[in-house]
């Protein structure tokens, strides 16, 4: 059983930055692909970014490419999402997720089997 706990969300003005963290426990973090997803009110959950188990490959949604950076520290069982140049349309609940299947890293929520509770990010204009 894998537990994921996000932190670092909050209220920020447009153009500002936030760094989200997701601490994992109860599993072998260094074997898992990790992803960040977000869900705005009335919208479906959408992919933001993902990183393979080693950290060597990352993917980003087009909407965040060049502004967000995903990274991980396997020694600390933690994955991060550095968010710069934030826009009001980035406002959402951000959740991290773990893919423990050891398949090719996926970009769909259906490919992740453990989820954190989410952290709210609000960007004011």
Secondary structure, 3 states (H helix, E strand, C coil): CCEEEEECCEEEECCCCEEEEEEEECCCHHHCEEEEEEECCCCCCEEEEEECCCCCCEEECCCCCCCEEEEEECCCCEEEEEECCCCHHHCEEEEEEEECCCCCCCCCHHHCCEECCCEEEEEEC
